[in-house]
């Protein structure tokens, strides 16, 4: 009898461990008490730690924000209102800035409350748990500064005063920007073990606000529960991706997430140059580069292959391939080991990486234009076996 009880106890212990290994999906709610709030809808952009995002919309209840959903993992959410005064309008569009939106963290079972008001930016901050207290601490310092900076940018674009006035305004803006960077850096050093800390480390790396060396120094300080999140794994991938600079060997790229559904393996191109073109259908400079890319490919029919890797929605990706006749190998970047955007630390679009016949990166650039194709053509012409 005792033996059976021991076995049952062991089985129950194993069951508990298995259950704890898989987080349960639970409901989270977002409510608010925002002064003078008049909007009836809002949009949400949701990150789960990967490079993909989900877009949703929400409504109000009794004149305030009310949103509920379920999650089994931590989420970073950007809530954007249609309130016109939040938008930094320019002659051709507007200046996007994080301070126009409300930022919060949702975890399984969390109850988040938003409080504040809408001025010319979203002075609304979340509470409810330590994760939202952390992101609020950051943005109460960071958002007023970046809002002030973008207002200066708008003034500089319209300013008709003399050169001395403009130069003084630029100096003032530089000081504000530096203060914002210092505030962000201080937050990350003291809050690396938080969802907001992990999210902003990745985001600030992408924007080149902070250095790879700084993040690399913070990784060992991140506590174990946070090391198990997708936010952490994506960050580590991006740090690893920083190693793939000119002169370094590239890893073998394998994927079945191709336009034609056939499995791709870059080993098949061993002995040839191949150009990796990171693009998106939403990226104007990417699409503008297509004629020059085709011209370069056709100039080296025996020496060069082309691999397109897109960060895109599948429908837009497929439509662009057909519309622009992108008739070379095409992969849609996904998550995990298929997130080639993160694995190769792509921080802007378009990005081009030229790999030589030995698998070494011999050219890398971000941004469009024919100059990059001229440079790559010269490298191929000069190559000697």
VOPAGU-2260 file (C-alpha; in pm, 1 decimal, decimal comma):
REM VOPAGU-2260
SITE   aa  ch    i         X         Y         Z
SITE  UNK   A    0       0,0       0,0       0,0
SITE  UNK   A    1     280,8     239,2      92,1
SITE  UNK   A    2     454,8     155,0    -236,3
SITE  UNK   A    3     140,4     239,0    -432,0
SITE  UNK   A    4     103,4     571,9    -248,5
SITE  UNK   A    5     462,7     656,7    -333,8
SITE  UNK   A    6     402,3     581,7    -702,1
SITE  UNK   A    7      82,6     789,1    -702,5
SITE  UNK   A    8     269,1    1071,6    -530,9
SITE  UNK   A    9     545,8    1058,8    -790,3
SITE  UNK   A   10     294,3    1057,3   -1073,8
SITE  UNK   A   11     112,0    1356,3    -926,6
SITE  UNK   A   12     442,0    1537,4    -888,2
SITE  UNK   A   13     526,8    1470,8   -1252,9
SITE  UNK   A   14     181,4    1589,1   -1358,4
SITE  UNK   A   15     223,7    1915,0   -1164,7
SITE  UNK   A   16     562,4    1971,5   -1325,9
SITE  UNK   A   17     420,3    1910,5   -1671,7
SITE  UNK   A   18     132,0    2149,0   -1606,8
SITE  UNK   A   19     368,4    2418,0   -1476,4
SITE  UNK   A   20     578,7    2378,8   -1790,8
SITE  UNK   A   21     286,4    2498,4   -2000,7
SITE  UNK   A   22     139,0    2833,4   -1899,3
SITE  UNK   A   23    -237,8    2833,2   -1899,0
SITE  UNK   A   24    -423,7    3090,1   -2106,2
SITE  UNK   A   25    -608,7    3328,7   -1875,7
SITE  UNK   A   26    -816,8    3637,4   -1926,0
SITE  UNK   A   27    -667,6    3983,1   -1884,4
SITE  UNK   A   28    -863,8    4306,6   -1870,6
SITE  UNK   A   29    -785,1    4670,9   -1943,3
SITE  UNK   A   30    -998,1    4950,0   -1795,6
SITE  UNK   A   31    -940,2    5322,8   -1760,0
SITE  UNK   A   32   -1020,3    5651,0   -1592,4
SITE  UNK   A   33    -888,2    5900,3   -1845,8
SITE  UNK   A   34    -988,3    6262,2   -1800,0
SITE  UNK   A   35   -1195,1    6418,3   -2080,4
SITE  UNK   A   36   -1189,4    6091,4   -2274,4
SITE  UNK   A   37   -1420,7    6106,4   -2576,2
SITE  UNK   A   38   -1306,7    5832,4   -2816,9
SITE  UNK   A   39   -1527,1    5529,6   -2877,1
SITE  UNK   A   40   -1269,8    5306,6   -3044,4
SITE  UNK   A   41    -896,6    5248,2   -3029,3
SITE  UNK   A   42    -642,3    5021,9   -3194,6
SITE  UNK   A   43    -400,2    4782,8   -3029,7
SITE  UNK   A   44     -69,5    4650,3   -3154,8
SITE  UNK   A   45      34,0    4344,1   -2957,5
SITE  UNK   A   46     381,6    4191,0   -2924,8
SITE  UNK   A   47     432,1    3844,8   -2774,4
SITE  UNK   A   48     811,8    3863,4   -2781,5
SITE  UNK   A   49     866,5    3756,6   -3142,2
SITE  UNK   A   50     916,3    3991,8   -3436,1
SITE  UNK   A   51     553,0    3940,7   -3540,9
SITE  UNK   A   52     270,7    4162,9   -3416,1
SITE  UNK   A   53    -106,4    4128,4   -3392,9
SITE  UNK   A   54    -342,1    4419,5   -3457,9
SITE  UNK   A   55    -680,7    4445,2   -3287,0
SITE  UNK   A   56    -944,0    4706,2   -3208,5
SITE  UNK   A   57   -1137,0    4774,9   -2890,2
SITE  UNK   A   58   -1432,4    4974,6   -2766,0
SITE  UNK   A   59   -1552,2    5155,7   -2456,7
SITE  UNK   A   60   -1780,2    5080,9   -2163,6
SITE  UNK   A   61   -1947,6    5360,2   -1967,9
SITE  UNK   A   62   -1739,9    5612,2   -2159,0
SITE  UNK   A   63   -1401,8    5454,2   -2079,3
SITE  UNK   A   64   -1166,1    5194,8   -2223,7
SITE  UNK   A   65   -1277,8    4837,3   -2172,8
SITE  UNK   A   66   -1086,9    4553,2   -2333,1
SITE  UNK   A   67   -1047,1    4187,3   -2243,6
SITE  UNK   A   68    -872,6    3896,0   -2407,7
SITE  UNK   A   69    -677,4    3584,9   -2311,1
SITE  UNK   A   70    -307,3    3509,0   -2313,6
SITE  UNK   A   71     -73,1    3238,5   -2190,4
SITE  UNK   A   72     240,4    3452,2   -2231,3
SITE  UNK   A   73     345,1    3808,4   -2143,1
SITE  UNK   A   74     245,5    4073,4   -2397,3
SITE  UNK   A   75     350,6    4430,5   -2465,7
SITE  UNK   A   76      57,1    4634,1   -2594,2
SITE  UNK   A   77      50,1    4970,0   -2767,3
SITE  UNK   A   78    -293,3    5135,1   -2746,1
SITE  UNK   A   79    -352,5    5417,9   -2992,3
SITE  UNK   A   80    -651,3    5653,8   -2984,0
SITE  UNK   A   81    -791,1    5843,0   -3285,5
SITE  UNK   A   82    -772,2    6173,1   -3090,6
SITE  UNK   A   83    -643,8    6418,8   -3350,6
SITE  UNK   A   84    -423,9    6629,8   -3119,3
SITE  UNK   A   85    -203,6    6326,1   -3049,4
SITE  UNK   A   86     -84,2    6316,3   -3411,0
SITE  UNK   A   87     217,8    6519,3   -3516,7
SITE  UNK   A   88      90,1    6626,2   -3856,4
SITE  UNK   A   89     325,5    6742,7   -4130,7
SITE  UNK   A   90     271,5    6846,9   -4491,8
SITE  UNK   A   91     312,3    6487,1   -4609,4
SITE  UNK   A   92     183,0    6258,4   -4338,0
SITE  UNK   A   93     290,5    6277,6   -3973,1
SITE  UNK   A   94     585,7    6213,4   -3744,4
SITE  UNK   A   95     535,9    5879,5   -3564,0
SITE  UNK   A   96     637,6    5892,3   -3198,0
SITE  UNK   A   97     587,8    5645,5   -2912,6
SITE  UNK   A   98     440,6    5911,4   -2685,6
SITE  UNK   A   99     125,1    5938,8   -2897,0
SITE  UNK   A  100      19,3    5595,9   -2764,9
SITE  UNK   A  101     -37,0    5426,2   -2430,0
SITE  UNK   A  102     201,1    5137,5   -2352,5
SITE  UNK   A  103     126,0    4853,7   -2112,5
SITE  UNK   A  104     208,3    4492,9   -2027,0
SITE  UNK   A  105     -50,6    4214,7   -2014,4
SITE  UNK   A  106      11,2    3881,3   -1843,0
SITE  UNK   A  107    -224,4    3587,0   -1779,2
SITE  UNK   A  108    -490,1    3702,4   -1533,6
SITE  UNK   A  109    -372,3    4064,4   -1510,2
SITE  UNK   A  110    -611,9    4351,0   -1440,7
SITE  UNK   A  111    -467,8    4668,4   -1586,1
SITE  UNK   A  112    -603,2    5014,5   -1515,0
SITE  UNK   A  113    -508,1    5319,7   -1721,7
SITE  UNK   A  114    -511,8    5660,4   -1561,1
SITE  UNK   A  115    -419,8    6008,0   -1681,9
SITE  UNK   A  116    -518,2    6251,5   -1955,0
SITE  UNK   A  117    -456,9    6332,0   -2321,3
SITE  UNK   A  118    -266,0    6653,1   -2389,4
SITE  UNK   A  119     -63,2    6676,8   -2711,3
SITE  UNK   A  120      58,7    6327,7   -2619,0
SITE  UNK   A  121     -84,6    6034,5   -2426,5
SITE  UNK   A  122     -13,7    6114,4   -2060,5
SITE  UNK   A  123    -185,3    5792,4   -1960,7
SITE  UNK   A  124      -4,7    5524,9   -1762,8
SITE  UNK   A  125     -95,6    5169,7   -1652,2
SITE  UNK   A  126    -107,7    5015,8   -1305,3
SITE  UNK   A  127    -212,1    4683,2   -1159,5
SITE  UNK   A  128     109,2    4486,2   -1113,2
SITE  UNK   A  129     488,1    4523,9   -1103,9
SITE  UNK   A  130     523,1    4490,7   -1481,2
SITE  UNK   A  131     296,0    4788,7   -1544,1
SITE  UNK   A  132     451,6    4986,0   -1261,0
SITE  UNK   A  133     787,4    4937,4   -1437,5
SITE  UNK   A  134     670,6    5052,3   -1780,3
SITE  UNK   A  135     493,6    5348,8   -1618,0
SITE  UNK   A  136     812,5    5457,0   -1437,3
SITE  UNK   A  137     992,9    5459,4   -1770,1
SITE  UNK   A  138     733,8    5639,0   -1977,1
SITE  UNK   A  139     656,6    5908,2   -1720,4
SITE  UNK   A  140    1016,0    6018,9   -1781,7
SITE  UNK   A  141    1071,2    5909,7   -2141,9
SITE  UNK   A  142     749,0    6015,6   -2315,6
SITE  UNK   A  143     749,6    6386,0   -2216,2
SITE  UNK   A  144    1104,9    6411,8   -2350,5
SITE  UNK   A  145    1045,6    6244,7   -2686,5
SITE  UNK   A  146     724,1    6444,2   -2725,3
SITE  UNK   A  147     919,3    6763,4   -2664,2
SITE  UNK   A  148    1180,0    6655,7   -2919,5
SITE  UNK   A  149     927,3    6580,4   -3194,6
SITE  UNK   A  150     759,9    6916,5   -3130,8
SITE  UNK   A  151    1100,3    7076,7   -3189,7
SITE  UNK   A  152    1136,9    6877,2   -3511,8
SITE  UNK   A  153     805,5    7014,6   -3632,7
SITE  UNK   A  154     909,8    7366,7   -3541,8
SITE  UNK   A  155    1242,3    7328,8   -3722,9
SITE  UNK   A  156    1056,9    7212,2   -4034,2
SITE  UNK   A  157     845,5    7529,0   -4032,8
SITE  UNK   A  158    1082,2    7779,9   -3871,6
SITE  UNK   A  159    1149,5    8091,3   -4077,4
SITE  UNK   A  160    1376,0    8264,1   -3825,2
SITE  UNK   A  161    1743,2    8340,1   -3883,1
SITE  UNK   A  162    2023,6    8083,7   -3873,5
SITE  UNK   A  163    2119,8    8166,2   -3513,8
SITE  UNK   A  164    1767,9    8086,5   -3390,1
SITE  UNK   A  165    1763,8    7756,3   -3578,8
SITE  UNK   A  166    2104,4    7654,2   -3445,6
SITE  UNK   A  167    1997,7    7730,4   -3088,4
SITE  UNK   A  168    1682,7    7520,2   -3135,2
SITE  UNK   A  169    1890,8    7230,8   -3267,9
SITE  UNK   A  170    2119,7    7249,6   -2964,3
SITE  UNK   A  171    1820,3    7246,3   -2732,5
SITE  UNK   A  172    1680,1    6944,0   -2915,0
SITE  UNK   A  173    2011,3    6759,2   -2889,6
SITE  UNK   A  174    2008,3    6817,4   -2512,9
SITE  UNK   A  175    1651,8    6684,6   -2486,3
SITE  UNK   A  176    1737,8    6379,2   -2696,6
SITE  UNK   A  177    2042,0    6308,7   -2481,9
SITE  UNK   A  178    1832,2    6332,9   -2166,9
SITE  UNK   A  179    1584,4    6084,9   -2316,9
SITE  UNK   A  180    1863,7    5840,0   -2400,7
SITE  UNK   A  181    2007,0    5868,8   -2049,8
SITE  UNK   A  182    1662,1    5809,7   -1900,6
SITE  UNK   A  183    1611,9    5500,3   -2116,1
SITE  UNK   A  184    1961,6    5369,4   -2041,8
SITE  UNK   A  185    1913,6    5415,5   -1668,0
SITE  UNK   A  186    1581,2    5232,7   -1682,3
SITE  UNK   A  187    1725,7    4937,2   -1872,8
SITE  UNK   A  188    2019,0    4900,9   -1634,0
SITE  UNK   A  189    1783,1    4888,9   -1336,4
SITE  UNK   A  190    1495,1    4696,8   -1494,0
SITE  UNK   A  191    1654,8    4439,2   -1721,3
SITE  UNK   A  192    1447,0    4172,1   -1545,8
SITE  UNK   A  193    1109,9    4300,1   -1661,0
SITE  UNK   A  194     899,4    4256,2   -1972,4
SITE  UNK   A  195     930,6    4628,0   -2046,7
SITE  UNK   A  196    1308,0    4607,3   -2002,8
SITE  UNK   A  197    1338,6    4316,5   -2245,8
SITE  UNK   A  198    1105,7    4477,2   -2499,7
SITE  UNK   A  199    1283,4    4813,1   -2494,4
SITE  UNK   A  200    1630,5    4659,1   -2510,2
SITE  UNK   A  201    1535,0    4495,3   -2837,9
SITE  UNK   A  202    1354,9    4806,4   -2964,3
SITE  UNK   A  203    1637,9    5043,8   -2875,1
SITE  UNK   A  204    1891,2    4811,6   -3038,6
SITE  UNK   A  205    1685,7    4824,1   -3357,3
SITE  UNK   A  206    1681,1    5204,1   -3342,4
SITE  UNK   A  207    2054,1    5209,9   -3258,9
SITE  UNK   A  208    1984,0    5413,4   -2945,4
SITE  UNK   A  209    2182,2    5171,3   -2728,6
SITE  UNK   A  210    2481,3    4953,1   -2810,3
SITE  UNK   A  211    2508,9    4578,9   -2849,3
SITE  UNK   A  212    2786,5    4588,5   -2588,9
SITE  UNK   A  213    2552,9    4744,2   -2333,8
SITE  UNK   A  214    2284,0    4480,7   -2385,0
SITE  UNK   A  215    2542,7    4203,3   -2385,2
SITE  UNK   A  216    2659,9    4323,6   -2042,1
SITE  UNK   A  217    2302,1    4317,4   -1907,8
SITE  UNK   A  218    2208,9    3967,5   -2026,9
SITE  UNK   A  219    2381,3    3785,3   -1735,5
SITE  UNK   A  220    2182,9    3996,4   -1485,1
SITE  UNK   A  221    1841,9    3892,0   -1620,5
SITE  UNK   A  222    1660,5    3662,2   -1378,8
SITE  UNK   A  223    1569,5    3306,9   -1480,5
SITE  UNK   A  224    1188,5    3349,2   -1519,0
SITE  UNK   A  225    1249,2    3625,5   -1772,3
SITE  UNK   A  226    1506,7    3413,0   -1955,8
SITE  UNK   A  227    1222,4    3174,2   -2038,8
SITE  UNK   A  228    1020,4    3435,6   -2228,6
SITE  UNK   A  229    1011,2    3491,6   -2603,9
SITE  UNK   A  230    1122,0    3851,6   -2539,9
SITE  UNK   A  231    1450,8    3722,8   -2397,3
SITE  UNK   A  232    1507,9    3464,6   -2671,3
SITE  UNK   A  233    1449,5    3724,4   -2943,9
SITE  UNK   A  234    1694,7    3958,9   -2773,4
SITE  UNK   A  235    1961,4    3687,5   -2755,4
SITE  UNK   A  236    1905,8    3606,6   -3122,0
SITE  UNK   A  237    1956,3    3970,1   -3215,1
SITE  UNK   A  238    2278,5    3988,8   -3013,4
SITE  UNK   A  239    2402,0    3672,9   -3187,1
SITE  UNK   A  240    2297,5    3823,9   -3520,2
SITE  UNK   A  241    2527,6    4117,6   -3458,7
SITE  UNK   A  242    2817,8    3881,2   -3519,0
SITE  UNK   A  243    2723,0    3840,9   -3884,0
SITE  UNK   A  244    2915,9    4138,4   -4016,2
SITE  UNK   A  245    3141,2    4167,3   -4320,4
SITE  UNK   A  246    3424,1    3915,0   -4296,4
SITE  UNK   A  247    3225,0    3663,8   -4092,4
SITE  UNK   A  248    3084,7    3327,7   -4203,6
SITE  UNK   A  249    2708,0    3299,9   -4234,0
SITE  UNK   A  250    2502,2    3010,6   -4100,9
SITE  UNK   A  251    2318,0    2773,2   -4334,4
SITE  UNK   A  252    1973,0    2910,7   -4413,2
SITE  UNK   A  253    1703,7    2644,1   -4427,0
SITE  UNK   A  254    1332,1    2700,7   -4469,5
SITE  UNK   A  255    1010,5    2549,7   -4603,9
SITE  UNK   A  256     831,6    2882,0   -4561,7
SITE  UNK   A  257     892,2    2958,7   -4929,2
SITE  UNK   A  258     670,8    3107,5   -5200,1
SITE  UNK   A  259     652,0    2777,7   -5390,5
SITE  UNK   A  260     642,6    2557,9   -5080,7
SITE  UNK   A  261     966,7    2380,0   -5170,8
SITE  UNK   A  262    1230,6    2338,2   -4902,3
SITE  UNK   A  263    1527,1    2574,6   -4937,7
SITE  UNK   A  264    1881,1    2506,0   -4817,8
SITE  UNK   A  265    2157,3    2757,8   -4888,4
SITE  UNK   A  266    2409,7    2471,5   -4899,6
SITE  UNK   A  267    2280,5    2407,3   -5252,9
SITE  UNK   A  268    2444,5    2736,9   -5355,1
SITE  UNK   A  269    2786,4    2650,1   -5217,7
SITE  UNK   A  270    3049,6    2762,5   -5468,0
SITE  UNK   A  271    2839,9    3060,2   -5585,2
SITE  UNK   A  272    2776,9    3411,6   -5463,7
SITE  UNK   A  273    2430,2    3473,8   -5327,3
SITE  UNK   A  274    2259,4    3796,8   -5237,8
SITE  UNK   A  275    2013,1    3808,0   -4948,4
SITE  UNK   A  276    1761,7    4085,9   -5002,6
SITE  UNK   A  277    1557,4    4173,6   -4692,1
SITE  UNK   A  278    1240,4    4347,5   -4806,5
SITE  UNK   A  279     869,4    4405,8   -4746,4
SITE  UNK   A  280     579,6    4499,1   -4973,1
SITE  UNK   A  281     519,6    4799,4   -4742,4
SITE  UNK   A  282     874,7    4928,9   -4799,2
SITE  UNK   A  283     897,1    5185,6   -5080,4
SITE  UNK   A  284    1279,5    5180,5   -5113,0
SITE  UNK   A  285    1269,5    4797,5   -5125,1
SITE  UNK   A  286    1036,1    4796,4   -5423,2
SITE  UNK   A  287    1228,2    5080,5   -5590,7
SITE  UNK   A  288    1541,3    4860,9   -5583,0
SITE  UNK   A  289    1380,1    4578,1   -5782,0
SITE  UNK   A  290    1491,3    4690,9   -6133,0
SITE  UNK   A  291    1854,5    4732,1   -6020,4
SITE  UNK   A  292    1844,3    4395,8   -5842,6
SITE  UNK   A  293    1716,4    4222,1   -6156,6
SITE  UNK   A  294    1984,2    4393,5   -6365,9
SITE  UNK   A  295    2260,3    4274,3   -6132,1
SITE  UNK   A  296    2125,5    3919,5   -6121,1
SITE  UNK   A  297    2107,0    3904,2   -6500,4
SITE  UNK   A  298    2465,2    4035,8   -6529,3
SITE  UNK   A  299    2601,9    3730,8   -6341,8
SITE  UNK   A  300    2381,7    3437,1   -6448,8
SITE  UNK   A  301    2642,5    3172,1   -6361,5
SITE  UNK   A  302    2791,3    3328,7   -6050,7
SITE  UNK   A  303    2503,4    3479,4   -5853,9
SITE  UNK   A  304    2183,1    3355,1   -5687,4
SITE  UNK   A  305    1929,7    3575,8   -5511,0
SITE  UNK   A  306    1735,6    3501,3   -5193,4
SITE  UNK   A  307    1452,8    3731,6   -5092,7
SITE  UNK   A  308    1357,0    3728,4   -4723,1
SITE  UNK   A  309    1047,1    3930,6   -4644,9
SITE  UNK   A  310     909,1    4072,6   -4321,3
SITE  UNK   A  311     546,3    4095,7   -4423,1
SITE  UNK   A  312     191,8    3967,0   -4404,3
SITE  UNK   A  313     155,3    3661,4   -4627,9
SITE  UNK   A  314    -114,5    3807,9   -4854,2
SITE  UNK   A  315      84,3    4126,1   -4922,5
SITE  UNK   A  316     403,3    3923,4   -4970,4
SITE  UNK   A  317     249,4    3693,2   -5231,6
SITE  UNK   A  318      79,4    3979,5   -5414,2
SITE  UNK   A  319     405,5    4177,3   -5439,6
SITE  UNK   A  320     598,0    3873,2   -5569,1
SITE  UNK   A  321     342,7    3824,8   -5846,6
SITE  UNK   A  322     291,4    4193,7   -5926,5
SITE  UNK   A  323     663,4    4279,3   -5948,7
SITE  UNK   A  324     774,6    3941,1   -6090,4
SITE  UNK   A  325    1017,9    3868,7   -5810,2
SITE  UNK   A  326    1112,6    3541,5   -5974,0
SITE  UNK   A  327    1388,8    3424,3   -5743,0
SITE  UNK   A  328    1381,1    3221,0   -5421,7
SITE  UNK   A  329    1151,1    3389,3   -5170,6
SITE  UNK   A  330    1117,0    3318,9   -4797,1
SITE  UNK   A  331     873,2    3474,5   -4553,5
SITE  UNK   A  332    1050,6    3540,1   -4223,5
SITE  UNK   A  333     866,5    3376,4   -3934,0
SITE  UNK   A  334     944,8    3306,5   -3568,0
SITE  UNK   A  335    1207,0    3108,5   -3375,5
SITE  UNK   A  336    1486,8    2977,4   -3597,1
SITE  UNK   A  337    1286,9    3100,7   -3899,0
SITE  UNK   A  338    1310,8    3462,2   -3781,4
SITE  UNK   A  339    1597,8    3550,2   -4013,2
SITE  UNK   A  340    1539,2    3922,9   -3963,4
SITE  UNK   A  341    1638,0    3887,5   -3597,8
SITE  UNK   A  342    1897,4    3613,9   -3648,2
SITE  UNK   A  343    2090,4    3837,7   -3888,3
SITE  UNK   A  344    2023,5    4152,7   -3684,3
SITE  UNK   A  345    1846,5    4337,1   -3964,7
SITE  UNK   A  346    1768,7    4683,3   -3828,9
SITE  UNK   A  347    1623,5    4847,9   -4139,5
SITE  UNK   A  348    1474,0    4778,5   -4479,9
SITE  UNK   A  349    1596,5    4715,3   -4737,8
SITE  UNK   A  350    1907,6    4536,0   -4610,7
SITE  UNK   A  351    2136,4    4352,0   -4849,5
SITE  UNK   A  352    2392,5    4087,4   -4756,4
SITE  UNK   A  353    2627,0    3944,1   -5020,7
SITE  UNK   A  354    2777,0    3601,9   -4943,1
SITE  UNK   A  355    3078,3    3471,2   -5134,5
SITE  UNK   A  356    3128,7    3113,4   -5265,3
SITE  UNK   A  357    3297,0    3012,6   -4937,6
SITE  UNK   A  358    3000,5    3127,5   -4728,5
SITE  UNK   A  359    3161,0    3449,8   -4602,5
SITE  UNK   A  360    2979,0    3783,1   -4584,0
SITE  UNK   A  361    3161,2    4021,2   -4818,9
SITE  UNK   A  362    2912,6    4309,6   -4830,3
SITE  UNK   A  363    2633,3    4439,9   -4611,3
SITE  UNK   A  364    2425,2    4756,8   -4635,9
SITE  UNK   A  365    2096,5    4904,7   -4518,2
SITE  UNK   A  366    1901,3    5144,5   -4735,7
SITE  UNK   A  367    1808,5    5155,9   -5103,0
SITE  UNK   A  368    1983,1    5293,7   -5409,2
SITE  UNK   A  369    2193,2    5176,8   -5703,6
SITE  UNK   A  370    2526,2    5245,9   -5530,0
SITE  UNK   A  371    2501,9    4923,3   -5330,2
SITE  UNK   A  372    2450,4    4719,8   -5648,9
SITE  UNK   A  373    2754,6    4884,3   -5809,4
SITE  UNK   A  374    2964,8    4794,5   -5505,2
SITE  UNK   A  375    2846,1    4434,0   -5503,1
SITE  UNK   A  376    2903,6    4396,9   -5878,6
SITE  UNK   A  377    3264,3    4510,3   -5836,0
SITE  UNK   A  378    3318,1    4250,6   -5561,9
SITE  UNK   A  379    3187,2    3972,0   -5786,4
SITE  UNK   A  380    3395,1    4086,4   -6084,5
SITE  UNK   A  381    3711,9    4098,4   -5872,2
SITE  UNK   A  382    3660,0    3751,6   -5721,7
SITE  UNK   A  383    3924,7    3493,0   -5800,5
SITE  UNK   A  384    3891,5    3126,3   -5710,1
